[in-house]
């Protein structure tokens, strides 16, 4: 991978001796992440209190591919969060 002068990511693949079909995907698997709410965000926003009572994740809904990136999207509810 390299970055072009137009700030575009370029992926070059040598397909000699490749078995078809081939998949060129820089994301080999879904990102692994965790969420925690221990009450503080150290060093971020001057340690402001998290919205612990927001009930983030109380409801989750699959939306399909909303933005056309070929990955299904989800909506995560937070009924205790004020907007």
Residue pairs with C-beta under 8 A, 6 or more apart in sequence:
1 9
1 10
1 11
1 12
1 26
2 9
2 10
2 12
3 9
3 10
4 10
11 24
11 26
13 22
13 24
15 22
35 56
35 57
37 50
37 52
37 56
38 50
39 49
39 50
39 52
40 47
40 49
40 50
41 47
41 48
41 50
51 78
51 80
51 81
53 80
54 78
54 79
54 80
54 81
55 77
55 78
55 79
55 80
55 81
56 76
56 77
56 78
56 81
57 76
57 77
57 78
58 77
58 78
58 79
58 80
59 76
59 77
59 79
60 74
60 75
60 76
60 77
61 74
61 75
61 77
62 72
62 73
62 74
63 72
63 73
63 74
63 75
64 72
64 73
65 71
65 72
65 73
66 73
67 73
